[in-house]
Amino acid sequence: MAIYRAPLRDMQFVLHELLNVESTLTALPGYQDANRDLIDSVLEEAAKFAQEVLFPLNRSGDEEGCTLVDGKVTTPKGFKAAYDQFREGGWTGLDCDPTYGGQGLPKTLGFPISEMNVSANMAWSMYPGLSHGAYAAIHAHGSDEQKATYLPPLVDGSWTGTMCLTEPHCGTDLGLIKSRAEPLGDGSYRISGTKIFISSGEHDLADNIVHLVLARLPDAPRDIKGISLFIVPKFLPADGGVGERNPVSCGSLEHKMGIKANATCVMNFDGAVGYLIGEPNRGMSCMFTMMNAARLGVGMQGLGLNEVSYQSALAYAKDRLQMRALTGPVAPEKPADPIIVHPDVRRMLLTMKAYAEAGRAFSSWLAVLLDVEDRAEDTEQRQDAADLLALLIPVAKAFMTDNGFETTNHGVQIFGGHGFIREWGMEQFVRDARISLLYEGTNGIQAMDLIGRKVLMDQGAKLRKFTKLVHRFCQEQEGRAEMAEFVAPLAALNKQLGEVTMKIGMAAMQNKDEAGAAASDYLRLLGHLVYGWFWARMVAISLPKADEPFYAAKISTARFYYAKLMPETHALIAKLATGAQPLMSLDQDHFAF
């Protein structure tokens, strides 16, 4: 059966030994109390909630799903009670502004908590996760009146939030949206249109749902520059609570492959009252505040499912008896050896372990960068953090979810036929993981965003900020002979990435398809550089403590990553060298069946 225990020891290693977050956070205005004791105590309490409350609801929630009757959506048994407990514990406002009732803790704390909640129950975790994105967008772009009205109930969790972008005829190309916003003359608007694939669009967990809706004003340009963002509540606010029902409704629930316990809705806006956020026709810039947070959140979904699948597969591999080890019996007193003795099972387990631990280090560093960007007093420090985040958010979303889907499949494979059977719980992780490669911009879109907007558009300026970090680390480690097996290939890959980037840029100047053809392989190449950098850094810390099992395991896992996973970069570089021609030379009429 599936099992889960929050990986607190590894989280503490990442936060305190690798990233030294206490010194970084306590130097930021408002975070002076964010010391190690506080961080560890918060994570320990979050772990109890994830393990004891959320995880027991995961399979039952998947089996039951959500139900829609007379326009009302009911979540699975136990979901509302869990949400109420989450609210009462103050978790909804953990890193929110104290002005609106939040606890004002660093965003760095939110990421490991997000990982734990996803591992325990991904579908449930999406309800408060999307609300936090709505909070962030209104906090960044809303008027003072909007903040005063909507932020307190979003922070305390009595209201939840959504983001409403996709329509039946358009997903990624939001310039095609048809939803309309007609001014009513009193500062409000009448919103009409249909949105699809709206996670947490309707449910019974909260008193109100605040929809953030993209729509087009009557005189707006007919492309993406003519989109505005509106607050459209399920119930109109009244006297600090909820008043009249707004004409926004759930038309149907999507019948999905996974995340069945999250209400993914078709939402109909039938002249609903909405309120403009920010400036007219500037909705995408406002929505990107929410989308960037959501993309990082989706990356955490890849990590969280990777971790729970790994833990479950590891426990099974240590218990399941099949055949003898190729080198002779390991457990001669038993009729067969546990399958963990077999090299191919170890290959899958180590892949899961290596991707999870590197992903945890990467995402935690990004969380620190979010806090630095938000709070650092030094302008250059804030800008560097912003640039690194802009560059690496597509990598976090796509690389972590690609790896998450791969590793959940490994989990099923390790269980063999039992993995294919629902009662063992492993197939649910695969089904749940699959959506993470699709929503908040497919991974192909993330790759195009990376190569086009984040790398080539500024001639590699953001990329160089990252590669200089890698170069500096390699220089610092040059005198340590025991680090050579990691530093040499890392430095070589760092150099190769620069060369590949230049070649793609030159080719794309002649033919823009060259960038599109390179995008996915390029993102994966950069992803391996990021993970390789973190694994080398973790080894540098672990080597002096190699007599302790935890650190010895770090070193061995890093060696596996460098020997068996990072060599994928050789194939990626070879593929990138072939350019767009193999993809684009076939006439589209020849795609026949």
N, C-alpha and C positions, 0 to 999 in steps of 0.2 A: 504493500500500500504506500501511497505518497506520504512523506513526512516533511516537517519543516521546523527548524530551530534557527532563530535569527543569528547570523554570523557575527556576533558582537566582537569576538576577539579580532577578527580580520578588520572590521570597521574601526576598532580602536587603533590598530596598527596603522591603517591608512591615515586616519585623522591626526594622530598624535606623533607617530614616528616618521611617517613619510612626508606629510604636509605640515606638521607642526602648527596646526590651526589655532591653537591657543594664542601663540605670539602674534599671528596675523590678525585674528579677530579682535583681541583685546586692544590692539592699536587703532582700531577703527572707531570713530565717534559713535557712541550709543551701545557699543558691544563690550564695554570694559568688564562686565561680569561673566562673559562667555568663556569661563575657564574649563579645565579638563573635568573637574568634578561635576559641574553643571551639565556638560555635554554628555558624559557617561551616564549620569542619572536619568536624563531625558531619554536616551537611547534604550536604557534598560527597561523603562516603563513602556516605551513604544513596543519593544520586543514582546512583553507580556501580552499586550493587547492584540498584536498580530498573531501570536501563537495560540492564545487561549480563546480569543473571541472570533477573529476573522477566519483563521484556517479551518476550524470545524464547519464553517458555513460554505466552504468553497465548492465541494462536490454537490451538496444538497442544493445549493443555489443554481448550479449548472443544470442539474436534473429538473428542477422546478421551473426555472426561468421566470420572466415577467409576464403578467397577464393584463390585457386591456379589455375593460368592460365599460360601456357607456362613456367613453372618453377618459376614464380614470385608469391609471396604471398602478398595479400592485407589485411591489418587489417581493422576492422570495422570503419565505419564513425566516425570521431572525435578522433580516437586513436592517429593518427600522430600529430594532432594539440595539443593534450594534452601532448604528449611526447615532442614536441618542446617547449611548455611552461615550462615543468618540467626541461628541459635542460637549458633554458634561466634563470630560477630561481636559477641555481647552485646546484640543489638538487642531481644531479648524482655524484657530488664530495664532498658531505658534510663532510664525515669522511675520505676522502682520503688524501694521502700524498701531502703536498704543493709542494714538489719537482716536482711533475707531474701535478700541476694545481689544486690540491684539496684544500679544505678549512681547513683541519686538525682538524676538530672538533671531540669530543669523539664518540666512537661507541655507548655509552649510549644514545645519541640523535637519533641514527638511528633506534632503536627498536620501540619506540612509533610512529615514522613516518611510519615505516613498517606496524605497526598495523592499522594505519589510512588508508593507501593506500589499504590494503587488505580488510578492512571493506567496503571501498568505491567501490573498483573494483578489485577483486582478479586477474582476468585474465590479466588486464593491468599491475598490479603491478609486475608481473613476468618478464616482459621485462627488466626493470632496475634492478630488484633483481638478476637475473642471471648474468647480466653484472658485478655487484659488486663482485660476487663470482669469476668470471674470473680475475678481477682486483686483488683480494686478492691472488690468486694462482700465478699469474705472479709476483706480488710484492714480494711474499715470496720466490719464487724459480727461477725466470727468471734471465737471464744474464743481465748485465748492458745495453747491446745493445737491448735486448728484452724489457726491461723496458722502455728505451728511445723511442722505436718504438711504443709499444702498450699501455702503460699506459696513456699518455696524451689524446689520443682520447677516451679511455674507461672512463677516469675521466670526460671529458667534455661531454660525451654522444653521440658524433658524430659516435662512433662505439659502438656496443653492443657485448655481449659475451654469449657463451653457454657452457655446459659440455656434452660431448658425451661419454657415457659409454655403455649403454645397446645395445645388438645386438639381432636379432630375436631368437637365440637359447640360450641366456644367459642374466640373469638380475643380481641377487645377486651374483652368482658365476662368478665373472669377470675373474677368471683364465681360463675360457673356450673361451674367445674372440678370434676371427679369423682375425680381422683387422690387416693388415700388414704395416710395415714401412721399405722401402728399401732405404739404404743410396745412395745418388747421388754423393758423393765424394767431394762436396763443402761445407759440413756442413749442408746441407738440406736433406730431406727425401721425398720419394714418398709414400703417404698414400693411401691405398686401403681398402675398406670394406664398410659395411652398418651398420648404427646405427639407432635405433628406439626410439620412445617416446622422441624425443629431443624437449624440450620446447623452444619456441622462436627461432627455428632452421632457419627459413627464414621469412622475413617480410619486410615492407616498411618504418620502423621508422628511420633507420639510414643508413649512407653511407657504412658501412662495418659491417660484423659479424665475430667475432673472436671465432672460435671453439677450445675448448680444448679437444683433442681426445686421448683416450687410444688405443694403438696399440702395436704390438709385432715385435721386431727386428728379423732378420733372425736367429741369433744364440741364441735367448733368451730361458731360461728354459720354459718348457711347463706348468707352473702353474702361480699363481698370482705373484710370484717373478720374472716373465719374462715379465712384462708389463711396457711400457714406456709411457710418456705423451708428446704430441706434440701440438704446436700452429699451427692451420690450418686456415688461414683467407679466407673469401669468395673472397676478392680481395687482391692480393699481395700488400704490402706497396710500395709506390714509391714517393720520394721527399716530404715526410711529408703528403701525401694523399694516394689515392688508385690508383693502376695501373691495371695490367692484371687480368682478371677473373681467379680464380683458379678452376680446375675441381671438385668442390663440389656442390651438388645440392639437392634440395628437391624433393624426388621421389613421395611423397604423403603426404596429411594431414590426421592425425588420426581422425576418426569420434568418438567423445567422449561423455561421460555421462555429463561432466561439463567442466568448464573453456574453453568454446567454442571460446571465443575471443582471446585466446592465441594459437599461431600456434605451435601445437605439430606435429613434422615432422618425416618422414623417411628420413634420410640424406644419400646420396650416395657419397662416396669419391672414385673417379675414377682416381687414380694416382695423387691426389692433393699434392702440395708442402707443407711440414710441417717442423717445427723446434722443435728440442728436448728441453724440459724444464727439467732442473736438470740432474741427472745422468741416463745412460741407465739402464733399468730394475728396476728403482726406481719410476715409475710413480704413484703407488698407494699412496706412502707417500706424493707426491706432490698434487695429486688429493684430498687427505683427507683434505687439507687446504680449498679447495672449498666445499667439501662435508659437513664438519662440519658447515661451514657458511650456506650452503643450508639447512641442517637439522634444524638449529635454525630458519631459515627463514620459513620453513614449519611449525614449531611449532607456529610461529606468524600467519600463515594462520588459524590454528585452533582457536586461540584467536580472530583474526579479524572478522571471520565469526560468532563466538559465540556472539561478541558484537553487530554487526549489526542485527543479528537475535533477540537478546534480546530486543534491542531498538524498533524494529518493532512490536514484539509481545506484549511488554508492552503498547505501544500506542494503539494497537488494543484491548487489554484486558480492558483498561480503557474506551473504546468507545463502544464496542460491548455489546448489551443488550440481556441477555438470562436468563430466570427464576429469582427466588428470592433467596436471601441469605438464607441459612438453618436456621439462627437465626432470620429471619424477614427482611422485606424490608429495604434496605439501601437507595434507591432512590425512595421513595413512589410517588413522582410526575411524575415518568416515568413508562411506561408499564412493565418494567422489570429492574433488576439490571445489572450493568456492570459485565462481567464475572470475573473480578479481585477479586470479593468477594468470589469466590468459592475456597475451599481449594486445590483442585487438580490443578487448574490453577495457584494458588500461588506456589504450589510445583514445577511446571515446571519453572515459572519465577524466583523463588529463586535459583533453580539449575543453571539456565543460569547466573544469577547475581553472584552467589558465585564462579562458575568456572571462569568467566571472570575476576573478580577482583583479585582472587588469581593468576591466570595465568599472569595477568599484573604485579603483584608484583614479581613473580618468574622470568619472562623473563627480567624485568628491572634489577634485581640483577645479572643475568647472563651477561647482557650487561656491567655492572660495572666490573664484573670479567674479561671480555675481555679486558677492558681498563687497569685494574691492571696488567694482564698478559703481556700486550704489553708494558706498560710504567713504572711500578714501579721500583724504583732503588734498592730495597731490594730483593735479590735473593730468599729468603725463601717466601716472600710475593708473588712473581711471581709464584713460584712453587705451592704454595697452591691454587692460583687461577686457574692454569692450571689443577691441579688434580680435583678440584671441577667441572670445566667445562667438563673434560673428563667423570667424573661420571654422570653428570646430563644432558648432551646434549641428550642422548637417552631418558631420561625422558621428557625433554622439547618437543622433537619431537613427541613421542608416546602418552604421557598422555594428552598433550594439544590438539592434533588432535583427539584422541578418545573422549575427552570431547567436542570438537568443533562439531564433527558429532552428538553426542548425543543432544547437545543443539540446533543445527539447526533443528533436527527432532522435538524437543519440540516446536520450533517456528511454524512449520507446524501444529502441533497438536493443539496449542492454536488458530490458525486461523480456525480450523475445516476444513470443505469442501473447504472453500476459500483458505486455505493453499495449497491445491492440484491443484489449478488452476493457470496457469502460470501468469496471469495478476496481481496477488497480489505480486509476486516476492519472496515468501518464499521458493518455491520449488527449485529455482535456488541456494539458499544458501546450501541446502542439496546436490544437484548435484555437486556444486563446492567443498564442504567440503570433499566429498568422496575420492578424489584423494590424499588428504593430509595423509591418512592412508597408502598409497601405495608407493608413490615415495620417492626418497632419502633413500631407504631401508624401506621395509614394517615395520609396528609396531612390528610384530613378530621378525623381524631381530634386531630391536632396543632393544627388550627385551633380546634376546640372547647375543647381544653385552654387555648389561649392566651386566647381571649375569655372563657371561663367562669372558670377557676381562676386565671389569671395576671393578668387585667385587672379583671374585674367583681367578683371575690370580695373584693379589698382596695380597691375603689373607685378603682382606677387608681394606687395608690401606687407599685407597681413601674414602671408605664409612665412615670410622671412622672420617675422617676430617669433614665430614658433620654431623654425629650424635653427635660429640662433640659440634658443634655449637648449636644444638637443646638442648643438655644437659645443656650447659652453660646458655642458655636463661631460661630454666625451673628453674635452681638454682637461677638466678637473680630475678625471679618472686615469689619465695616461700613465701616471707613476705606479699604479696598482696592477701588478702582474696578474693577480687573481681575477681582475675584471676584464682582461683582454678578450676573453671569449665572448663577452657581451658588447664591449665598446667597439671593437673592430667592425663587426657586421652592422652595428647601429650607425656608426659614422659613415660607413659605405652607403647604407640605404639613404641616409640624410643627403648625401652628395648626389646620389642617383635621382632622388626626387626632384632636386633642383634642376638637373639636366633634363629630365623628362618634362617638367613643367615648361621649360624654355622651348623645347621642341613642339609641344602641343600649342603653345602660344603662337609660335611662328607659323605653324600649319593652319591654325584657326584664322589668322589674318588673311589667308588666301581662300579658305573654305570653312565656314562656320560649323559645318557638319563634323569637322575634325574634333571640335570641343565636345559635341554631343556624343560622338562615338567613343571618346576617351573617358567620359564622365564616371561611369560606374566603376571601371577598373582603377581610375585615378583615386576615387574616394577610398576604395579598399586599400590601395597602396599607402595612402596617408594614414588610414586607420592602423595599419600594421606598424608604421613608424611611431605613432602615438603609443600604442601598446608596448612596443619594443622599448621605448624610452622609459615607460613606467616600470616595466619588468627589470630593466637594468638598474634603475634607481632603487627598487625594492631589494635587489641583490646586494647593492652597495651597503645598504643598512643591515642586511641579514648576515653577511659574511663574518663579521666579528662575533656573532652570536650563534654560529652554525652548530654548536653542540646542543642547542635547545631544539626539540622537535619542530616547533612552529617555524623557526627560521630555516632549519634544514629543508623543510618542505617547500618553503619559498624558493630556495636556491634550485632545488630539483625541478620544481614546476617551471621556473624561468628557463632552465636548460631545455626542458621539453618544448617550451614555446619557441625558443630560438632554433631548435633542431627540427621540429616537425610542423610548426604553424607559420613562422615568419618566412620560410623559404617559398611560400606562395608568392611572395613579392617578385621572385625571378620570373614566374609565369606571367604575372601582371605586367611587368616591364616588357616582356616579349610581346604580349598582346597589344600593349599601347604603341609599340613600334610599328605595328601594321597599319595604323590609321583607320580612316573611315571607309576606304575602298572595299574591303571585304563585306561591309554591311550595306553599302549603298549601291553597289554595282548591279545587283539583281533588279531588273525592271519589276515594278510592282504588279504588272499583269502576269508575271511569271510565278507569283505566289498563288499557285493553283491547287485545287483539290478535286 
